[in-house]
Amino acid sequence: MKRNMSWWPGFKTLDRYILSKFLKTYIFAIAMITVILVVFDYAERVDDFTATKAPMSAIILDYYVNFIPDFINQFSGLFTFISVIFFTSKMAYQTEIIAMLSGGMSFRRLMWPYFLGAFAIMALSLSLNLWVIPTSQIKCEEFRRQYFPKKKNEQFDRHIYRQMSPGEFFYVRGYNRSNSASYMVLERYEGTRVAESLEASSVKVDPKTRHWTAERYIIRRIDSLGVEHFEQHRDLDTLIDIDIRELGKVDNVVSTMKIEELNGFIEQQRAKGSDSINIMEVERHCRYAYPFATFILTLIGVSLSSRKVRGGTGLHIGIGITLCFSYIMFNRVFEEFAKSGSLPVILAVWMPNIIFAIIGIYLYRKAPK
């Protein structure tokens, strides 16, 4: 029985021509801006590299090789948009698109090679977001902490307060990369009052066993009448069910997790009743929303630049960049709404895509047919 392949428009010479221009322009734009970024970043960091005697092999392999994928992915949508605008408006100015449409090609058929290119870029961006960048971020952060003096103490807040489970809270002050802290408190609540707490100074932790140790510690109990009872002890050695990664700044921690780790971490923190769930959910949804925006920005770019106008390529690029930076601004604003809980995370993260999808559909309907 012959299968119905009416949905498949084929891949002809014209498709190859448009797809080739699309991807070549995208790669060229990425390469040029990456070179410029590396040159300027190196000029800014050269004093730190010299002062800390960072070897050139580490600068290239541990820093820039791991830094570049994150940069490319952050601005992939912008580069896609500019690439589409640039070569499509050039084809429109040279009346190539008019010739295609006059020859019987529908505008929807014209979009086919563009969407093939957008799919390739989306697949690359999605792979980077879900698996590659989290791994590269770990290596990049290790390099920064070792060779950038200002980054050594930025991984941890001075005061860290985490909920371990409903009614149980953990506070640590002055935690550092040597796995020690100046002060630690483990509290158990009954309702809204503290029923019991364990307090210790100059504590250390074994990241593998999660055992916290100290020379002396105090147990404080408060009865139902509000009377406090103190007990002093020596040689604290207690297991606290908290991953060392949970002590880091939440944004930094989740950005270094592959999608499987992130999903598990979110479920773990939700079970503990963490108040940072929104930040983690924003990270997870953004990893999917940004790559998907490639299709939307491609639709807008083609619809906008396929018409020959008096301003030519410059006008198209100007309008396109304005729209693209508006998209980036919308993303940042709605992310903050999601993190603060002002809007549901899934709605806030995907709202820019929804808004610009509507704009894309409108421009598509107004595009020359």
Secondary structure, 3 states (H helix, E strand, C coil): CCCCCCCCCCCCHHHHHHHHHHHHHHHHHHHHHHHHHHHHHHHHHHHHHHHCCCCHHHHHHHHHHHHHHHHHHHCHHHHHHHHHHHHHHHHHHCCHHHHHHHCCCCHHHHHHHHHHHHHHHHHHHHHHHHHHHHHHHHHHHHHHHHHCHHHCCCCCCCEEEEEEECCEEEEEECCCCCCEEEEEEEEEEECCEEEEEEEEEEEEEECCCCEEEEEEEEEEEECCCCCEEEEEEEEEEEECCCCHHHHCCHHHHHHCCCHHHHHHHHHHHHHHCCCCHHHHHHHHHHHHHHHHHHHHHHHHHHHHHCCCCCCHHHHHHHHHHHHHHHHHHHHHHHHHHHHHCCCCHHHHHHHHHHHHHHHHHHHHHHCCC
